[in-house]
Every structure is written in C-alpha cells, then in structure tokens.
Amino acid sequence: MENRIRFYNTLTRKIDTFIPNVDGKVGMYTCGPTVYHFAHIGNLRSYIMEDVLEKTLRYVGYDVKRVMNITDVGHLASDADTGEDKMLKGAKREHKTVMEIAKFYTDAFFSDCAKLNIKKPDVVEPATNCIDDFIEKVQLLIDKGYAYHAGGNIYFDTSKLDDYYVFSSAVEQEKLKEAVRDDVETDVNKKNKTDFVLWFTKSKFEDQALKWDSPWGVGYPGWHIECSCISLKHLGEYIDLHCGGVDNIFPHHTNEIAQSEAIIGHEWCKYWFHVNHLNDKSGKMSKSKGHFLTVSTLEEKGFNPLVYRMFCLQSHYRKPLEFSYEILENMKVAYQKLVKKVASLDKNGDVDQEAFVKYKEQFIEALSNDVNTSMALTVVYDLLKADLDDATKYALVEDFDKVLSLDLTKEPTVEENSVDAELENYILEKIEERKAAKKAKDFAKADAIREELLSKGVSIKDTREGVVWEIV
C-alpha cells in the first residue's frame, strides 16, 4: 500500500515516512500504566495521542495489532532502581493487597480511557502473567554475556553495547552521563553507572509483596525487562512502532532497546513516537507532587471528558501543553458549538462524492504531516463553512470522527443543549467585564456582575487557574 504517514521518529531525530516491516500490517507497542493509583490527565494525553496515531493508521488502511503491558509488579519509585515499590506503596495506602490494588486501578484506567474514546489495545498483558518469560530472557542475556550476577541481583552490562545512548546526540549523551553520575544513588554492585537491574532477589527490598522463584533466588523482575518480553511474546522479533511519553525515552526505552536487541541479535523497532508533557503553571503534572487531576476531577467540575480530548487535539503532540480550567472552559464552549453545528445538519440526501474525496484527502494529509491534529480539526471547521450540501458535510464529519473520536455525530445531551450560543457569549463577556473591574479595583462592580450572572442561573468561581462557570 502507499506509504504516506510521516511523523517524528525519536530514534532518527527527524520526520520519517512510516514503512512497516510487512506491507499493510503494523505491530504497535504502547507502554501501559503502573496500576498503583488513578491515571492523571497528563498520563492520558499520551494515550489520547497514541490512540489518534493508531486510528490514523487504521483509517488509511493498515491492519494494526496494538499491544500494551500493565505494570502490576514492583515498578520502583525511582527509575534508577532505587526507592519504594509503587505497587506496595499503593497497597499500604489503601490497606489492600497488591493484586487488589492492581485490579482496581487497571479497571479505573480503562474506564477513563473509555470516557476519552481511547480504543482498548488488541492485547493487554499484565506483567504478572509473564514471569516465566522474564526469567527465560534474563537467563538468555546471561548466557550471551550481556548480563552478570552481583550482590544477589542480575544486571545488564551496558559496556557490551556499541551505542547505549541510541536516542541522544553527542551533546545529550554527555549530559545524560553527568546526570547518571550526579543523580543516581550509588549501587556498588554495578560494573558501570548505566547498568540496570534485570532481576532483583531478596538481597534488596525484602518487603517486596510479590516474589517468584528463579535460578538466582526468590525475587522479582526489573521494570524494563517486562516491556521487551511482552512485545516479543505478542509481536515477534520485529515491531514497527513503539509509543510512550517523553519521560520514557531515558532510561526506560533506551534500556528496552539495549536488552531486546541483545536478546534477538538484530534491530528491533524502527519507529519511536513520543508525546510531550502536560504542564500546569507550576510545571509538569505528575503523581509525585501529590495533587493531580483525573478524569473524575474534570467530570466533577462539569466537563465532558471529550472536551479534554479536544483540548489535546488542538495542540501538537510534540509540544508541551499547558492546562488551566479557563482554557478548558473555552474549549468546552467550542466543543458544544461544534457538536450543535453538526447536529443541525440535515443528513438526508445524496453525498457529493467529488467533494467527499477532496476533503478526505485534506484530512489525511493533515494527519500524515506528523499527526497534525490541530490542522485536522481545521479541515472539519473549513468543510462546515464550505458551500456544500448538509448530507456531504455530515458524511465527512462522521468519517473523520473515526480518528478524532469526539462523538461529533452523537446526539447532544440535555446538558450540552442547555446553554445556547447567545447565553455563552453573554457569560464570557460578563466574566471579562468582571475581570477588568477587579483589575481596576472596582470590587463593587465585580460583585454586582457576579450577582447578575447568578440571577440568570450562572454560578462563577475564581480558581487558581482562572474563572470557572456552570449553570445552576
């Protein structure tokens, strides 16, 4: 089939044309969640954009098999193989067993994904299903001279590689080496600072909740080995596409390549797709800060999760995206207007096939250009304004939504219909007027505007991120 999808390949550090190993078929691997807590919306940005990429590949005709792991064994709080086990931390926090925690948060993750219209991968494999595979592959690495036993643990020997820092330029390599020297707690068992653990035994973290027998003693696998083994198990020795957040590039994906190619003896994955961070005003959003936003939080504040999906699609996946409730409020208005516009179309009648092909080509071209979802949405707006009959517009929007997954042709809910465009504009104007009054220190006027809005059934609330409003 025609190869036209282009996106930034982290491995080559340039935009490449995607050419899979087998024509027409794609083996795609996505790093899944560590199921010790709810996914925050920053995590979910990556899954939304990976979902768009997968659906784009399917849209242009590829047969895609997508695999995702579930980390339900000891993913340590530090990627330097130090710190507290995240799964055990979750179990202690909630007074449950590790497997109860894993089940609850795995279900919660896929519930959030469903609300965001993220397609469930074809294969979802918990790490605890694959302990025998991990042991087999670690033993193979020992036999091939890539791994060694020290202090009760099995380490991968990065000095055996010609190029360990596969994702990095020479300048970046020096920075990473300095970071490894400065930031990683010294492990006296390691031959090299960049070596990483393939298998832990009871000589370390003896309170680990889940342990298994192995040739090296009772223990548990390192984090990195699980993705290599699960992808090899379900996608074979060649995978076409590997996805994740930019924070996975080093060390996780670097270590995945190191061990996978040592196991199979040849190049493993040609294309790597990474999504940038979601930030708030204080910086990168993460669970380690304690307070983080979830899909449920957004729902409690009156946002359809698909408003957040559209918020993500309005930006490019390689750019950091700043979140605020004020921005999301504006996106809510834009989303509701878009849904209502589509709902107003008369879908009966013949479709103009020439126009359909023309706009579909523009949509594919936008997505083929480094997954430019913002431009793809622009195509939607352009066709709705175009001199076309309603039936053609509706058919195109319905077709595009196979990728966008914004429920654009779904009947609006009562809530979505409850605020008409005139009222929305009035509310936003009053909020701006109140903002100006507060800036001028005219607090009496600001209070009067609040009361005026309240008399019309509109409640406003000042938050750290901006003004949030809702119909009461």
N, C-alpha and C positions, 0 to 999 in steps of 0.2 A: 504494500500500500504506500501511498505518497507520504513521505516524511516531512512534515511541516511544523510540528510542535517545537518551539525553541524556548529554552529557559536557562537561567544562570546555573551553571554546574560548578558547585563549590570545589570540586576536585581539580578542574582545569582553570578555575577563576576567570571564566568567560561564558558568554551566552553560546550554547551549543544547540545544534539541531539534534533532536532526540531520535536515535536509531536503535531499536531494541535488538537483542541477540537473535530472536526468531521473528520474522516478518509478521506483523499483525497481532503479536502476543506480547504482553507486558507482565513481568514479575516485579511486584512493588512491595517494599517493606517499610513499615512505619513503626518507629519506636513508640510503644504504648506507655500507659501511666504506671507509676508506682502507687498501688492502691491502699494507701495508709490514711488518706484524707480526701475531701472533695477536690475535684479539679477546679482551679481558679480560671477566670476568663482569659488570662494571659496564656495559660496552657492551651486553652480551647481555640485561641487564634490560630495556633499551628495546625490543629486538627481540621479547622474550617478550611484553611488554605490547601492542605493536603487533599481534602475532600474535593475541592474545586479542581485540583490537578487531576485526580483520578477520574472525575466525571468528564473533564475535558477530553482525556484520552479515550474514554468510552464513547463520547459524543462524536469524535472524528473517526470512530470505527475500530479501535483497538479492543482486543479481548484481554481484560485486565484481571489478574489474580493478585489481590492485596492481602498481605499477612501482617498481623500486629501481635506483639507479645504483651502479656500482662505481668508486671513485676510484682510477684506476691511472695518473694523470698528476700533475704536481707540486703536491700539496697541501702548502703551506708549513707549517713547524713553528709559525709564528705566524699567527693569523687576521688580523693587521694587515698582511699581505702582506710580511712580513719574515721572516728566519730561514732555516733549512735546509729543503730539499725532503725530505719524509718518505720518498718512494719512493727517492730517491737515497741517503738515509741507510741505508735497509734493504739496498739493493744493495751498498753499501760494507761494511756489517756482515757480510754473508754471502758476499761475493766472487762475486756473481751479477749477471746483467743485470737491469735494472728490470723487463722483461717476465717474466723467470723468477720474480722475487720476486712480481710481481702474480699470476701463475698459481698459485704455491704457496699464497699466503695467501688467495686467493679460494677455492680448494678447501678449505683449512683452515676458513675461515669457514662455508661451507655444510655441512661435516662437523659442526662444532659445533652449527649450527642443527638439523641432523637429529637429533642426540643429545638436543636440548632439545625436539623435536617442533614446531619452528618451521617452518611451511609456507613453501616457496620461493615468492617472488613470481611472478606470471604473466609479468612481463617483467623481466629483469635486463640492464642495459645498461652495459658498460664505457665510461668516458669516452673512451678512445682510439678508439672506433667512431664518434665524433660530432664530429670536428674540423671538418669542413665545416659542420656545423650551428652550431657555436660562432662560426666566422668570419662566417657569414651573419648571425647575430643581432647580433653586435658591430657589423658594418657598418650594420645597420638602426638601431641605437641612435645611431651617429654621424650617420646621415642625418636622424634625427628630432630631433637636437640634445641628446640625453641623454648623450652621451659625447664625449670630447675626447682628442687625441693630445698627449702631453707627455713629453719625455725618453726617447722610444723606446717608451713604454707607452701603452695605451689605458685611460682611466679613466672610470668612471661619475660623472656630476656630480650629487651629491645635492641641490644647491641648486635644481635644476629641479623638485623634488617639493614638493607642498603639505604632506605629512606623511611624513617619513622614518621617525620612531620609531613605527611603527604598532602595536607590541606594548606600548608603555610609557605609563604615566601621566605627567602633567606633572612630578611629583617624580622619577620614574625617569629621565625624559629628561634632566633636569639632571645627575643622577649619571652617566649614560652620556656626556654631553658632557664632564664633568670627567675621566672615565676615558679618553676618547679623547685629551683634551689632555695628560693626565699620563703615560699608559702607552704610547702608540703612538710608535714611532720616527718622527721627522720625515721625511717624504718631500717634498722641495722641489718635486716635480713636481705635487703635488696642489693644486687650487684651494681645496678645503675639506678639513678634517681627516677628515671621514667619507667622502670619496670612496674608491672601491675599484677595484682593477685588474680589467679585463675580459680583457686580453691583455698578456702580457709579451713583450718581444723580447730579443735578445741583449745589449741595453744593461744587462741586470740578470741576475744569477745565470747567468753564461755557462757554468758547468759543468753546467747542466741536461741530463739524459740524453736526454729526448725533446723534439724540436723539430719544428715544421712551418712550411712556407711560408705567408705570409699577406700581405695588401695592405700591412701595416705592417712587414714584415720577418720574418725567421725567429724563431719564438718558440713560446709555449705558452699555453694558456688559464688564466685565473684560476680559483680554486676555485668561486666562487659561480655562475658562468655555466653550469656543467655541469648542475646540477640543474634550472635553468629550462629549458634546451634539451631535456633528456631528457624532462621531464614534458610539455612542449609537443609533442614528437615523438610520444609514445605515448598521451597522454591528451587532447590538444587544448587549446583556449584556456580551458576551464573545468575545473578539477579540484575535487572535492568535499572532499577530506580530505588534509592533509599532516601527516606524523608525524616525530618525532625526539626526541632528548634535550633537556633544558632548556638545556644548554650551546650548543645550535644556535640558540636564539632570537635572540641578538645576538652577532655581526653576520650570521651566515650566512642565517637565514631572513628577517631584515629586508632583507638585500641581494637575496635571491631575489625577494621581493615587489616591491622597487623596480625591478629590471630587467625582470621578467616583465610587470608592468603597463605599464611604458613601452613594451615591445615590442608588446603586444596592444591597449593603449588602453582597457582596462576592468578591473573587478575580476577577479582570477584564482582565488583559493581562499578559500572562506568559513569553513572549519573547520580549526583547527590543534590537534593533540594532542601534548603534550609530557610525557615521563616524567622523573621526578626522579632524582637521583644515587644510586648505591650507595656507601656510605661504610664504611671500617673505622675503628678507634679513632683513627687518625691523620688522618682526613678523607676527602675524595673520592678514590675509586680511579681512578687514571689511569696510562697508559703512561709519562708523562713522569717519574714517580717512580722508574722503573727496574724495581722488583719489582712484578709484578702477577699476579693469579690468573686462570688459564684453566680451561676445561672439563677439559682433560687433567690439570691440577693436582688438581682435585676428584676425578677418577677415580682418580688415583694414591693418594689418601688414602681410597679406599674408598666414595666417594659416587656413586650413580647420578645422572647429570645431571638427571633429573626431580625429584630431591629439591630441587635448586636452583630448578627451575621452580616447584615448590610453595611454596618459601620466598618467592619473588617474589609469588606469587598470594595469600599470606596477608597481604600489606600492600597499601595503596592506592598506585597508581602515581604520585600527585602528592606523596607524602610521601618524604622521604629515607629510605633503608633501610640500617640498619647491619648489616654482615656480621661474623660470628665463627664459628669452627668449632664452638664449643659450641652456638650456636643451630642451626647446620646439623645437628649430631648429634641434637639433639632433633627436628628436622624429619624426619630420616631414620627415626627410630623411629615418628613419627606417620604418615609415608608408608607404611612397611611394614605398620603396623597396618591402615591404610585399605585397602591392596591385598589383604591377607589376609581382611579382613572381606568385601569384595566377592567374593573367590574362594570364600568359604564359602557364598555364596547358591546356592540351587537355582534355576537359571534356567528350568527346565521348568514349564510351566503357563500359564494364561491371565493376561493383563495386565489389571489393573483400570483401565479407560480413564478413569474419572472421577478417580481418584487421580493417574493419569499427567498429565492435563491440569492438575490443581491444582498439582502440584509443578513441572511445567514452567513454569507461569505465574510461580511464585515465583522460579525460576531466571532467567527472562528479566527479571523486574522488578529483581533484584539487579544484573544486568549493565547494564540500561538506566539504572540510577541511577549515572551517572558511572563505569561499568565497575568496579563494586564486586566484585572477585573474592573478597575475603575473605567477603563475605556470600553469594556464590555457593557457596563451599565449605561454608559453614554450612548451606545448603539440602541439600547432599549428606549431611552428618552427621545433619541432622534426619530426612531420609527413611529413613536406615539404622536409626535408632532408633524410627521410627514403627511403628504397628500395621498393617503392610502385608504382603502375601504376598511371598515372595522373588522371584518372577518379575517383579513390578511394580518392586520395588526395583532389580533387575538391569537391567531395560529403561531405567529412568530414568537410572541411573549411566552406562550405555552411551551414552545420548543426550546427557547433559551433557558427556561426555568429548570430544564433537566440538569443544567450545570449550576445556575445561580441558586436554585433550591430555596427561593424566598416565598414560596406559596403565592405567587403573583396572580394566579388564576383561581385561587381558592376564594370562596365567598367570604367577604369581610365579616367579622364577628360583630355582635351588638356593640361591644366596647369600641371597636375600630370605627363604627359608623356614628358613634355618639358625639363626635366633635367635628363639625363641618369646617370647611376651609376659612370661612369668614370669621368664625369664633377663634380658630387657631391664630389667624393673623392679628386679631384684636388682643389676644392673650400675650403674644410675643411683643407687640407694640407697647402694651402696658408694662411688661417686665423691663423693657429698655427704658421707658419713661421713668419708672421707679428707680432703676439703676442710676440714671442721670440725676434724679432728685437726691439720692443718697450721697452721690459724689459731691453735689453742691451743698451737702449738709442740711438739706430741707427735709428733715425727717417726718415732719407733719404731713407733707405731701406724699412721701413714700408710704406712710401708714394709711393714708386715705386711698391710695391706689390699691393697696393690699385688701382693704375693706370693700372697695368697689368690685374687685375680682371675686371676692368671697360672696358678695351679694348675687353674683351671676353663677355661683356654684363652682368656682375655680379656687382651689387652695394652692398657695405657693409657699415654698420652704427654701430658706437660704442654707446652702451646704458649702462645705469647703471647696467643692468642685464647681459651684455655681448655683443658679436658681433652678429648682425643680418644681413642676406644677402638675396637678392632677384634678380631674373632675370629681367633686364630692357630692 
